[in-house]
Amino acid sequence: MDISLSPDNERFLQSQITAGIYNTLSDAVNANLSIIISTERVIPQDVLKRFKDDVQKGLDDVEAGRLSDGLAFMDELIEEDRTNAS
């Protein structure tokens, strides 16, 4: 089987070989594919897609300037909790 790798992926795999983690490109590809397959067994694809979609939505909000001050938000929640507890 012949495959084409992006330059970034090729550099990554080559760095693993150079570091002595793997002996050959085939070893590096097989090991990394095994990690991907194991991850997909643990995290179903629909869950992973929803997570990626949520992350992208957050990035889109940041880019559009829809931001909140996280510390101020947490302070408001704590104060609201104190008020409700009284």
C-alpha positions as CSV (number, residue, x, y, z in Angstrom):
1,M,0.0,0.0,0.0
2,D,1.3,3.4,-0.9
3,I,0.3,6.4,1.2
4,S,1.0,10.1,1.0
5,L,1.8,12.1,4.1
6,S,1.5,15.8,4.7
7,P,4.8,17.5,5.3
8,D,3.9,18.1,9.0
9,N,2.9,14.4,9.5
10,E,6.1,13.3,7.8
11,R,8.2,15.5,10.0
12,F,6.4,14.3,13.1
13,L,6.9,10.6,12.2
14,Q,10.5,11.3,11.2
15,S,11.2,13.0,14.5
16,Q,9.9,9.9,16.3
17,I,12.3,7.7,14.3
18,T,15.2,10.1,14.9
19,A,14.5,10.1,18.6
20,G,14.7,6.3,18.6
21,I,11.1,5.8,19.5
22,Y,10.6,3.7,16.3
23,N,13.0,2.0,13.9
24,T,11.1,2.5,10.7
25,L,8.5,4.7,9.1
26,S,6.2,1.6,9.0
27,D,6.7,1.0,12.7
28,A,5.8,4.7,13.5
29,V,2.7,4.7,11.2
30,N,1.4,1.4,12.6
31,A,1.9,2.5,16.3
32,N,0.2,5.8,15.8
33,L,-2.7,4.2,13.9
34,S,-3.1,1.8,16.8
35,I,-3.4,4.8,19.2
36,I,-6.0,6.4,17.0
37,I,-8.0,3.1,16.8
38,S,-7.8,2.6,20.5
39,T,-9.0,6.2,21.1
40,E,-11.9,5.7,18.7
41,R,-13.0,2.6,20.7
42,V,-13.0,4.6,23.9
43,I,-14.5,7.8,22.5
44,P,-17.4,7.2,20.1
45,Q,-17.1,9.2,16.9
46,D,-20.4,11.1,17.5
47,V,-19.2,12.2,20.9
48,L,-15.9,13.3,19.4
49,K,-17.7,15.2,16.6
50,R,-19.9,17.0,19.1
51,F,-16.8,18.0,21.1
52,K,-15.0,19.3,18.1
53,D,-18.1,21.2,17.0
54,D,-18.4,22.8,20.5
55,V,-14.8,23.8,20.4
56,Q,-15.2,25.3,17.0
57,K,-18.3,27.2,18.2
58,G,-16.2,28.6,21.1
59,L,-13.4,29.6,18.7
60,D,-15.9,31.3,16.4
61,D,-17.3,33.2,19.4
62,V,-13.9,34.4,20.4
63,E,-13.1,35.5,16.8
64,A,-16.5,37.4,16.7
65,G,-15.7,39.1,20.0
66,R,-18.3,37.3,22.0
67,L,-16.3,36.8,25.2
68,S,-16.9,36.7,28.9
69,D,-14.6,37.5,31.8
70,G,-14.3,34.0,33.4
71,L,-13.2,35.3,36.8
72,A,-16.1,37.8,36.9
73,F,-18.5,35.1,35.9
74,M,-17.3,32.8,38.7
75,D,-17.5,35.6,41.2
76,E,-21.2,36.2,40.2
77,L,-21.9,32.5,40.5
78,I,-20.4,32.4,44.0
79,E,-22.3,35.5,45.1
80,E,-25.6,34.0,43.7
81,D,-24.9,30.8,45.6
82,R,-24.3,32.7,48.8
83,T,-27.5,34.7,48.3
84,N,-29.6,31.5,47.6
85,A,-28.1,29.8,50.6
86,S,-29.2,32.6,53.0
